[in-house]
Amino acid sequence: MRPEQLQTPALLVRLDRVRANLARMRTVLAPHGGLERWRPHVKTAKTPAVLELLLASGLRRFKCATTREAALLLECAERAQVELELCVAMAHRGANLARLEQLGRAHPRQRLSLLTEAPEHALEVRRAAPQLGLWVDLDPGMGRSGIALDDTARLDATLEAAGAALIGLHAYEGQIRHASAAERARACAPHFEGLARLVHSRSLERLELVTSGTPTFEQALAFEPFAALRHSVSPGIVVYWDTNSEALGIAGFQCAASVLARVISANGAGRVTLDAGSKSLDAAAGDPCVRVRGWPGLVAQRPSEEHLPLASLDGRTPPMGELVELEPRHVCPMINLAQRVVLLEGESVVGIEDVAARGHEIDPPYSPTYS
């Protein structure tokens, strides 16, 4: 099968580019301790073929967010006959916690853990799901979740409640997205210094400290005090890449995921419309939400549900019926929108599979053990 035989819009993942991105990440990590410094967030990958490539590369420590992502990665690990450590980077409660407890029992060879930010939650996890590990979630200024670094009473109470289940500290400085690497380093420094002080002041050097998504993982790797700790970074977008990340000036990665669309309308001079809209592209990422591969003069306009208008800056437009590839501004939601993904090697289709970790599980019953 060739791409031109596919119905559109179609999510494409180029496995050769995924492998190139993994090789680039290995090169970036080499001066800083290698793969041991990387705990990728698999909310981006979501597909069995790509998770299998991550496992084949030697990675054994991961992050995820949803129970469906956890279930898929654990199944891939079992098929590959490898043991991994998976941090579910949410402080799940209720039926979600019950589902994690079930997954832990179903995969006893795998080490499954989750975040906590309150002593009562940590105690409940230890009671209801004693096989699960715990990470204390810290807030380095983002204000989304976690314990503020200066809230020492809550922090110490949660550390004590986690007790023997405690395996790490988690902190995500996702608010730092300055355009230049130097600006990001300056913005990160006080947060990173606070985390290092916290680890040393409580003699927690035995624990893993995981920080940093794609925008700031280079700054975290370069922060010298982290090199003396059990520190890792957790970028996931580097596996597929997107134009948001490219704009940060991080070098050496390439877009491995795109949406194949077709020109279906020429509705004015210098304008065409594609058959891909917000139901297949992340319109919330901002405008332009995609870049048209191979057509630098075309600029994506605001999509509607099933249509994407393109305006030409140079007067050139693709002809009616032409196929084009759309590279995402933000790749993670784009992957989640597709039910199926087309896998390519070069220009050859080598498989089509479910985006098996898309969405959220809602399969009852998972009796809540915590409310």
N, C-alpha and C positions, 0 to 999 in steps of 0.2 A: 504494500500500500504506500502511496505517496500522499503528502499533505493536501494536494489539490483534489483528492478523492474524498476528503472529509467534509461533513456538514459543518456549517459555521453558525455561531461562534464556537470555537473549540479551544480548550486549554491545552497548551503544548508545554512539555518539559523536555529539554534537550539534555539527555544523560551525559553526553560528552562534555558539555559545559558544566554540569554539576561536578563531574570528576575534576575538571580544571579548577573550579572554585575550591574544592576540597584540597587539591594540591597547593593552591595559593595560600590557603589558611595554614596548611602544614608549614609552608615556608615562613609565614609571618610568625608562627609560634616557635619555630626552631630556636631562636636566640633566647627564648624565655621559658624553656623547659618542655617544649613540645606539646603533644596532644593532652598531656595531663593538665594543661592550663585551660582547656576548652571543655565546657559543658553546654553543648548547643541546645537551644530551645526549639523543640520540634513542632511548635505551633505553626511554623512556616512550612515544613516539609509535607506532612499529612498523608503521604502516599507510601505504600509498601516498598516499591522499587527504590525510592530515594532513601528511606530508612535503612534498607538493606545495604545501600552504598555507604551510609554512615557507619554501620556496624562493620562492614568489610574493610573500612579504612582504619579500624582499630579503636574507634571510640567506644567507651563503655560507660560513660557518665553523661546524663542528659537532664534536661528540664522539659516540662510540658505544663499545660494549664488545665485541660479538661480530662474527664475520666475516659472519654473515647480515645483521645490521643494516648493516654496511658495504656489502655487495653491493646491498641494496635502495636505500640512499640514493644510491649511485653510479649505479644504473639510473635512478632518478628524475631525477638531475641531467642524465644524457644525454638523456632524453626532453624535459626542459625546455630543453635546449641552453644550460646554464649551467655555469660552472666553479666548483668549490668546493674547500675545504681541509678534510679530515676527519682528526681525530685519533682513532685507535682507542686508547682509554684503558686499555689492558692491555699488559703486557710479554709479548706472545705469543711462543711458541717452538714448535719441532717442526712438526707438520702445520699448526697454526694460522698460524704464520709463513709456511709455504709457500703457504697459501691467500691470505694478504695479498699476497705477492709476485705471485701469479697475478692478483689483482684489480688491482694496480698496473699490470701489463702490459696487462691488458684495457681499462683506462681511462686511457690516457696523458695525457688532457687534465686529469684530476683530480689533486689533490695529496693523497696518502695518507701517513699517518704513524702511528707507534705509540710507546708508552712504553718506556723502558729504565731500569734501575736498577743495572746492573752493567757494567763495562767489557768483559768478555768477550762479553756479549750485544750490546752496541752494535757491537763489531767484527764479530760474526757477521752482524748485520743489514746492515751496510755491505758485507760480502762477498757475502752470498747474495741480497740484495734492494736493490741500490744506488739504485733509484728511490724507495725509501721514506724519508721524513723521520723524525727522532727527537726525542722530548721526554724530558728527564730528569725522572723521577718523584721528587718530594720528599715527605717525610712530616712534615706540620705537627702531629704529636702524635697522630694517629689510630691508628697502629700496625698498619695493614692492609697497606700496600705502600709502596714508595718509600724513599729515602735520608733518614735522620735529618739534620736541619739542622746538627747538630754533628759529623757524620761527614765531616769535611772531606777526608780522604784518599780515601775511596770516591767522594765527590762530584767531586773534581777529576779522578780517574782516569776516571770515566764521562764527564765533560764532554770530556776530551781524546780519549777513544776515539770519541765521537760525531762529533767533528770537523766537517767541512763538512755533514754530514747534520743537524746540530743546528738545530732551528727554534723550540724553546720549552722552558719549564719548567712542570711540572704539579704542583699541590698541592691536596689535597682535605681540608678540615677537617670531615669528616662527623661527627665526634664531638660537635660543638657544636650542641646542640638545646635550649637553655634556653628556658623559656616566654616570657620577655619579650625584646623587641628590645634593651633596654639591657644585660641580662645577656649576651646573645649578643655584643654589641659588646665588652664587657669581656673575655669569654673569647677572642674572636678577636684582640684587639689584640696580644698578645705573639707570636702565630704570624705575623700579617701584618707586624709590625715585623721579625721574623727573616727573612722572605722578602725584604722590601725591602732589608735590609742585605746579604743574600746577593747580590742582583742588582747592587747598586752596588759591593760589594767585589771582584767579579770582572768588572766592566765588561760586564755582560750586558744592558744596556738595549735592545739591538737585538732581543732575543728577546721573544716573547710569553710572558707569565705568565698561566696560567689557573688560577683557584681557584673554590671555592664553588658548592655546589648550592643547592637551594631554601631551606633554613633560614637561610643566612647570606649570600645574594647581596646583600641590601640593605646589610649591614654592610661588605662588601667594596667596593661602589660608593662608600660614604661615607668609606672610609679614604683620606684625602687623599694620602699618598705614592704610592698606586697610580695616581692620576690622571696622574702624570708618567711612568708606565711604559706599555708596550704590554700593558695588563692587560685581561682579560676574565673574565666569570663564566659558569658553565655549568649553571644550573638547567634541568631538563627537565620537572619536574612542573607547572610553571606553564602548560604547554600544555593539560593536562587538569584539573589541580587535584585536591585530595583533602582529607579532613577533618583529617588530620594537619597539613597545611600551613596550613589555615584556623586551627587552634588556636594557631599561632605568631603570630597577629595581623597577618599580611601582608594588606593590604587590596586589594580591587578585582578579585580573580579569582573565577571561579565554576566549579563542577563541570561539566565537559563530557563526562565518561565515566561511565557507570553500567551496572548490570545490571538488566534487566527480568525480574521474577519474578512468579509467580502464587500466590495463597493456595490451598493444596490441602488444608488440614486445620485444624479448629477443635477443639483437643484439651483444652479446659478453659476456665474462665472467664478472660477477659482474655488468652488465648493463642491464637495462630495459627501455622501453619507454612507456609513458602514452599518452592518447588521449586528452590531455589538453595542449594548448599552449598559446601564447600571446593574442589570441582572447578571452580567458577566464581568464587569469591571468595577473597581473600587472608586465610585464617584465621590465618596466622602474624603478622599485623599487630597482634593484640591485640583484646580485647573492649571495646566492640562493634566488629566488623570493618567494619560499614557503618552508614550512617544512612538511614532510610527517608524519602525525599523526600515532603513534604507531610503526614507523620504524626509530629509532634514527640513524641507520647506513646508511640510504639512504640520499644522498645529491643531490638536484635538480641542474641540469646543465642549461645552457642557453637555453630557449625555442625557438622554431620556432613558426610559426603561429598556428599550430594544434598539435604539438608534444612537450612533455617534457621528455628529457632523465634524468635518475636517475643513479648515480654511487654509488656502495655499498662500504662502508669503512670496513665492517666486512665479506664480501662475501655472506651475506644473501640477497636475493631478493624475492619479492612476485611472485607467479606463474602466468603464462599467464592467462588472464581473471580476475585476482583478482581486486577488488575495493579497492581504497585507498582514504583517505581524505587529501587534501592539505590546510594547514593553511597559510594565506597570510603574506608576509612581510609588505605590505601596503594594508589595507583592502578597503579603500574608492574607488580607481579605479576598484578594482575587482568587487565590487557590481555594479558599473556603467556599466560594460561590459556585464552583463547578462540581457536578456529580461525578464526571469521568474525566480522566486525563489521558492525553495522547503522548506516548513516550517515543522520543526520536533519538537516533544516532546519526549525526549529520543531517541529511535530508530524507532519511528513510524512517518510516514508522516501524517500530519494533515491538510495540505493544499498546494496548489500551486497558486501563484498570480503573477501579473506583478510587476516588479521593476518600479513602476509607475512614479518615479521622475528621472529616468535615462535620460541622454542626456540633450538637450536644446529644448525649444519650438521654433518653427519657423512658427507658424500658422498665416498668415496675415489675415486681415490688422490690425496693431497697429500703428496708425498715430503718427509719432514722434511729440512731443511737445517741444523737445529740440534737438539741433544739434550743 
